[in-house]
């Protein structure tokens, strides 16, 4: 059983690490709401299907592990989209009167 678990869950190790880094980046920028939202999505993607599927006679423990891996990848994708948006909002560049890039303050 441990062999199967590690074979499945190992697919989430790298995206999970990247998700931790994106969460830290949101904290560093002073906006933790996106990090909380992606974590909530991850929990919902696992919890609701597990509750529904656990009532099925063909339910297997590995289903939980597969859902966990899928939720980590989904969390990572959402975090990267939100992080890109956050950087886009904070790093809006305009060209000044002398042709030099000018950074606009965050709103």
MARSE-14773 format. One record per residue (C-alpha): residue in three letters; x, y, z. Coordinates in steps of 0.5 Angstrom, whole numbers. Example, Ala and Ser with C-alpha at 12.3 -4.5 7.8 and 13.67 -1.06 7.14 Angstrom:
2
 res    px    py    pz
 ALA    25    -9    16
 SER    27    -2    14
//
This chain:
107
 res    px    py    pz
 UNK     0     0     0
 UNK     6     5     2
 UNK     9     4    -5
 UNK     2     5    -9
 UNK     2    12    -4
 UNK     8    14    -6
 UNK     8    13   -13
 UNK     2    17   -14
 UNK     3    23    -9
 UNK    10    24   -11
 UNK     7    27   -17
 UNK     5    33   -12
 UNK    12    34    -9
 UNK    15    39   -14
 UNK     8    43   -15
 UNK     7    43    -8
 UNK    14    46    -7
 UNK    12    52   -12
 UNK     5    53    -9
 UNK     9    54    -2
 UNK    14    59    -6
 UNK     8    63    -9
 UNK     4    63    -2
 UNK    10    67     1
 UNK    11    71    -5
 UNK     4    74    -4
 UNK     5    75     3
 UNK    11    79     1
 UNK     7    83    -3
 UNK     2    84     3
 UNK    -4    81    -1
 UNK    -5    74     3
 UNK   -12    73     0
 UNK   -10    70    -7
 UNK    -6    65    -3
 UNK   -12    63     2
 UNK   -17    63    -4
 UNK   -12    58    -8
 UNK   -12    54    -1
 UNK   -19    54     0
 UNK   -20    51    -8
 UNK   -15    45    -6
 UNK   -19    43     0
 UNK   -26    44    -4
 UNK   -23    40   -10
 UNK   -21    34    -5
 UNK   -27    34     0
 UNK   -33    35    -4
 UNK   -31    29    -8
 UNK   -29    25    -3
 UNK   -35    25     1
 UNK   -39    24    -5
 UNK   -35    18    -8
 UNK   -34    15    -1
 UNK   -41    12    -1
 UNK   -40     8    -7
 UNK   -38     1    -6
 UNK   -33     1   -11
 UNK   -29     7    -7
 UNK   -22     6    -7
 UNK   -17     9    -2
 UNK   -12    11    -8
 UNK   -18    16   -10
 UNK   -16    20    -5
 UNK    -9    20    -7
 UNK   -11    22   -14
 UNK   -15    27   -12
 UNK   -10    30    -8
 UNK    -5    30   -13
 UNK   -10    34   -18
 UNK   -12    39   -13
 UNK    -4    41   -12
 UNK    -4    42   -19
 UNK   -10    46   -20
 UNK    -8    50   -14
 UNK    -1    51   -17
 UNK    -4    53   -24
 UNK    -9    58   -20
 UNK    -4    61   -16
 UNK     1    62   -22
 UNK    -5    66   -25
 UNK    -6    70   -19
 UNK     1    72   -18
 UNK     2    74   -25
 UNK    -4    78   -25
 UNK    -2    81   -18
 UNK     5    83   -21
 UNK     2    86   -27
 UNK    -2    91   -23
 UNK     4    92   -19
 UNK     9    93   -24
 UNK     5    97   -29
 UNK    10   101   -33
 UNK     9   108   -37
 UNK    14   111   -41
 UNK    16   118   -38
 UNK    17   125   -42
 UNK    25   123   -44
 UNK    23   116   -46
 UNK    25   113   -40
 UNK    21   107   -36
 UNK    17   110   -30
 UNK    14   105   -25
 UNK     7   107   -23
 UNK     5   106   -16
 UNK     1   100   -14
 UNK    -6   102   -13
//
